[in-house]
Structure formats: structure tokens, C-alpha cells
Amino acid sequence: MKKVLKSKKGEAYMELCVHIIIFAAMLITAINVLSFANLYIEMGRVADELVQSASYNGGFTDEFWDEDDKLKDKYFDYTVNVEADRYFNETYKRVQLGDFMSLTVTKQGYLKGIGDFKIPLTVSVSRSCISEKYWK
């Protein structure tokens, strides 16, 4: 490093500047990738809490959507897609005891680079459960 700084040639100085720019770009990319890893972990927590609520309430009822609203206020805005093999009551999205349910939490984001350079990324987490409520 001392040789590069003491060198009288412009080549060494320009080479050092290019290396610094490349290092900065790699550092920015690494920080963005780590932020998406953190987002994936948080989405897993959200999906776990939602699937627990769906299982306990026996479907995608009003209580489930209330829990969803609370989690959106606590964490971030996301999209939830819900599915069930069959519904006991299609109107209320109730699932009978022992039937399978699943949900997918999705968040759209961008992997940012230097300047206006952005790569769109969609992060999604899926969870499934079995209904624990018997509907009469």
C-alpha cells in the first residue's frame, strides 16, 4: 500500500481508485443481500404466527384476518395467499377439524445497486397446517 501511494506513476493511483470503487460496489451488494436474508427470516415469523392463528381458529376467519392486520402494523406490508383442500363453509372460509390449509406470504422488493440500478426480487414463504377446530 505504501508503494502504491509513494509511486510517482499515475497507473498505481488509478488502479487503487478502481479497486476502491469495486470494493464499495461489492459491499453495497452484500448489504442488500443480507437485508433480504433478514426479510426472509421476518417473513418466516409472520407466516408461523399466521398459520398458528389459522389452525387455532379453524380456517381463514375474521380472527385470522385481524391477526394479519396486527402483524402488518408490527412488521411490514406483505401479501397473503390462502388455500385449503376443502372448506366446511366456503362463505366464511372455515376448515373442518383435521383438514389441510396452507398460506404463502409474499413481499416484493428491489436489490439496489449504485445509482438507479435495481433488480426486482420477490421473497415468499409458505407454511401449512391442519385445522384444530370442529365446526358443527
Buried (B, 14 or more C-beta within 10 A) or exposed (E): EEEEEEEEEEEBEEEBEEEEEEEEEEEBBEEBEEEBEEBEEBBEBBBBBBBBBBBBBBBBBEBBBEBBEEBEEEBEEBEBEBEBEEBBEEEBBBBBEEBEBBBBBBBEBEBBEEEEEEEEBEBBBEBBBEBBBEBE
